[in-house]
Amino acid sequence: MDLQLNGKLALVSGSTAGIGYAIAHTLAQEGASVIVNGRTQAAVDEAVDRIRAETQGTVHGYAADLSHAEAAEQAVRRHPGINILVNNLGIFEAKAFEDIPDADWQRFFDVNVLSGVRLARLVLPEMKKANWGRIIFISSESAVQIPAEMIHYGMTKTAQLAVSRGLAESVAGTGITVNSVLPGPTKSRGVGDFVEDIARSSNKTFQQVEAEFFDHVRPTSLIKRFGTPQEVASLVAYVASPLASATTGAALRVDGGVVKSAF
């Protein structure tokens, strides 16, 4: 299927590894010009080189922490005409509620929510002039099933749903769509490393730890395994395309059936 992404310029925040990298790679493969973003120049350069080599696409790099206002503003100045914004930048950690200080609540909100709000605000004027654009927030199944072990993270994922729906309402009747994508447990770099550490420390295989996780921590999963970054990226690429023009204001799940609801 031709996703008709030739000539589109996409910014994917936090895209040097994991889900963000898979999204950037897939968009480049489909013909979009892609801006890869990460906090360090070395990581950005490596990701850009890999995507260029594997897709022969047009790939730019922007090394900066996009949770900071000045970095976001510079990114948009440096790359005018962004048609597709994928707000993937995010952090997570497991911590008991009573051990989460005010500073952590603020930090999680700034990185996971405000970074996307700010970038959307910056790119929206040009999208409105062109009467076309795609803004996608990478949320999580944790937005609707708040994990007790990281409530602060779940809060930010729920907030993304609110921002996404409200922003979609604000551009009603235009060629701009705004959506959230909700991955389930996904074998991104951080999750993979975490599971590997558990496996080593408990003298088990990755597969054994994975099976135990879905037996006890996410028992509602229907696929009974971690999703892959590519499975998330495939949905995002479609939502970013002109073919998805009737999909807006939606919270689209690629969660392996973890959320136990038909709606």
C-alpha positions in Angstrom: 0.0 0.0 0.0 1.3 3.5 -0.9 0.8 5.7 2.1 1.4 8.8 0.0 4.0 10.3 2.3 6.3 11.5 -0.4 7.0 15.2 0.1 5.9 15.2 3.7 8.3 16.4 6.5 8.0 14.6 9.8 9.5 15.3 13.2 9.7 12.3 15.6 10.8 13.4 19.0 12.9 10.9 21.0 13.6 8.8 17.9 17.2 7.4 18.3 15.9 4.0 19.7 12.9 1.9 20.4 9.4 2.9 19.3 10.6 6.4 18.1 13.3 4.9 16.0 10.9 2.4 14.4 8.5 5.2 13.6 11.2 7.4 12.0 12.5 4.4 10.0 9.1 3.5 8.8 8.1 7.0 7.8 11.4 7.3 5.8 10.8 4.0 4.2 7.4 5.3 3.1 8.9 8.3 1.4 8.7 11.1 4.0 11.6 13.3 4.9 12.3 12.6 8.6 13.9 14.6 11.4 15.4 12.2 13.9 15.8 13.6 17.4 17.7 12.6 20.5 19.6 14.2 23.4 23.1 13.4 22.2 24.8 14.1 18.8 26.4 10.6 18.8 23.0 8.8 19.2 21.4 11.0 16.6 24.2 10.6 14.0 24.1 6.8 14.5 20.3 6.6 14.0 20.4 8.9 11.0 23.2 6.9 9.3 21.3 3.6 9.9 18.0 4.9 8.5 19.6 6.5 5.5 21.5 3.3 4.7 18.4 1.1 5.1 15.8 3.2 3.4 17.7 5.5 1.1 15.4 8.2 2.4 16.0 11.9 3.3 16.8 12.0 7.0 17.9 14.9 9.1 19.2 14.9 12.6 18.5 17.3 15.5 20.3 16.7 18.8 18.6 18.4 21.7 16.3 17.8 24.6 12.9 18.7 23.2 11.4 19.0 26.7 13.2 22.4 26.9 11.4 25.3 25.2 14.4 26.8 23.5 15.3 23.5 21.9 11.8 23.0 20.6 11.7 26.5 19.2 15.1 26.0 17.5 14.0 22.7 16.0 11.0 24.3 14.3 13.0 27.3 13.1 15.6 25.0 11.6 13.1 22.8 9.9 10.2 24.9 8.7 7.2 23.2 7.1 6.8 20.2 9.4 3.7 18.4 8.2 3.8 15.5 10.6 4.6 15.7 14.3 5.0 12.5 16.3 5.3 13.3 20.0 7.2 10.2 21.2 9.6 11.7 23.7 8.9 10.2 27.1 10.3 8.8 30.3 9.1 6.1 32.8 10.2 4.5 36.0 8.7 2.3 38.6 8.3 4.0 42.0 5.9 3.6 44.9 3.5 6.5 45.2 4.6 7.7 48.6 8.2 7.8 47.3 7.4 10.1 44.3 8.4 13.7 45.3 6.9 16.9 43.8 10.0 17.3 41.5 9.3 13.9 39.9 5.7 14.7 39.2 6.8 18.0 37.6 9.6 16.3 35.6 7.3 13.7 34.2 4.7 16.2 33.2 7.3 18.5 31.5 8.9 15.7 29.5 5.9 13.5 28.7 3.2 16.1 28.3 4.4 19.7 27.9 7.1 18.8 25.3 4.3 17.6 23.0 2.0 20.5 23.8 4.8 22.9 23.0 5.8 21.3 19.7 2.2 21.1 18.6 1.7 24.8 19.4 4.9 25.6 17.3 4.0 23.6 14.2 0.3 24.3 14.1 0.4 27.7 12.4 2.1 26.4 9.3 -0.2 23.3 9.3 -3.2 25.7 9.4 -1.8 27.7 6.4 -1.4 24.5 4.4 -4.7 23.2 5.7 -3.0 19.8 6.2 -1.1 18.2 9.1 -0.8 15.2 11.4 -0.1 15.5 15.1 0.2 12.2 16.9 0.8 11.6 20.6 2.4 8.3 21.6 0.5 7.6 24.8 0.2 4.1 26.4 -2.3 1.6 27.7 -1.2 3.0 31.0 -3.4 6.0 30.2 -6.5 4.0 30.8 -5.2 1.3 33.2 -3.0 3.3 35.5 -0.2 1.1 36.8 0.1 1.2 40.6 3.8 1.0 40.4 4.2 4.2 38.4 1.2 6.4 38.9 3.0 9.6 37.8 3.8 8.0 34.5 0.1 6.9 34.0 -1.0 10.4 34.8 1.0 11.9 32.0 -0.3 9.3 29.5 -3.9 10.2 30.4 -3.1 13.8 30.1 -1.9 13.2 26.5 -5.3 11.8 25.6 -7.0 14.9 26.9 -4.6 17.2 25.0 -4.9 15.1 21.8 -8.8 15.1 21.9 -9.0 18.8 22.8 -6.6 19.8 20.0 -8.5 17.7 17.5 -11.7 19.5 18.5 -9.9 22.9 18.0 -9.0 22.1 14.4 -12.3 20.6 13.4 -13.2 21.1 9.8 -9.6 21.4 8.6 -7.2 19.0 6.9 -5.4 18.6 10.2 -5.9 15.5 12.3 -4.8 14.8 15.9 -4.7 11.4 17.4 -3.1 9.4 20.2 -1.6 5.9 19.8 -1.6 3.6 22.8 1.0 0.9 22.8 0.9 -1.9 25.2 3.9 -3.5 26.8 6.5 -3.2 24.1 10.0 -4.6 23.7 11.7 -1.2 23.4 15.3 -0.7 24.4 14.5 0.2 28.0 12.0 -2.6 28.5 14.2 -5.1 26.8 17.2 -4.1 29.0 15.0 -4.2 32.1 13.7 -7.7 31.4 17.2 -9.0 30.5 18.5 -7.7 33.9 15.7 -9.5 35.7 16.4 -12.7 33.7 20.1 -12.6 34.6 19.6 -11.8 38.2 17.0 -14.6 38.6 18.9 -17.1 36.4 16.0 -17.3 34.0 15.6 -16.8 30.2 14.0 -13.8 28.7 11.1 -15.9 27.5 10.5 -17.2 31.1 10.5 -13.7 32.5 8.2 -12.5 29.7 5.8 -15.4 30.3 5.7 -14.6 34.1 5.1 -10.9 33.3 2.0 -11.6 31.2 0.8 -14.2 33.7 1.0 -11.9 36.7 1.4 -8.3 35.7 -0.5 -7.9 32.5 -2.8 -11.0 32.5 -5.4 -9.4 30.2 -3.0 -9.4 27.3 -4.4 -11.4 24.4 -1.1 -11.8 22.5 0.7 -12.9 25.7 4.0 -11.3 24.6 5.7 -7.9 24.3 4.7 -6.0 21.2 7.5 -4.9 18.9 8.4 -1.3 18.1 7.6 -2.0 14.4 4.1 -3.1 15.3 3.5 0.3 16.8 5.3 2.1 14.0 3.1 0.5 11.3 0.0 2.0 12.9 1.6 5.4 13.4 2.7 5.5 9.7 -0.9 4.9 8.6 -2.3 7.5 10.9 0.3 10.0 9.7 -0.7 9.4 6.1 -3.3 11.1 3.8 -5.1 7.8 3.8 -6.2 8.4 7.4 -8.0 11.6 6.8 -11.2 10.5 8.6 -9.3 9.3 11.7 -9.0 12.2 14.2 -9.7 12.8 17.9 -9.1 9.1 18.4 -7.2 7.0 21.0 -5.9 4.1 18.9 -4.7 1.0 20.7 -1.9 -1.2 19.6 -1.8 -2.9 23.1 -2.1 -6.6 22.3 -5.6 -6.5 23.9 -4.3 -5.5 27.4 -7.1 -3.0 27.8 -10.2 -5.2 28.5 -12.7 -3.2 26.6 -14.2 -3.4 23.1 -14.3 0.4 22.9 
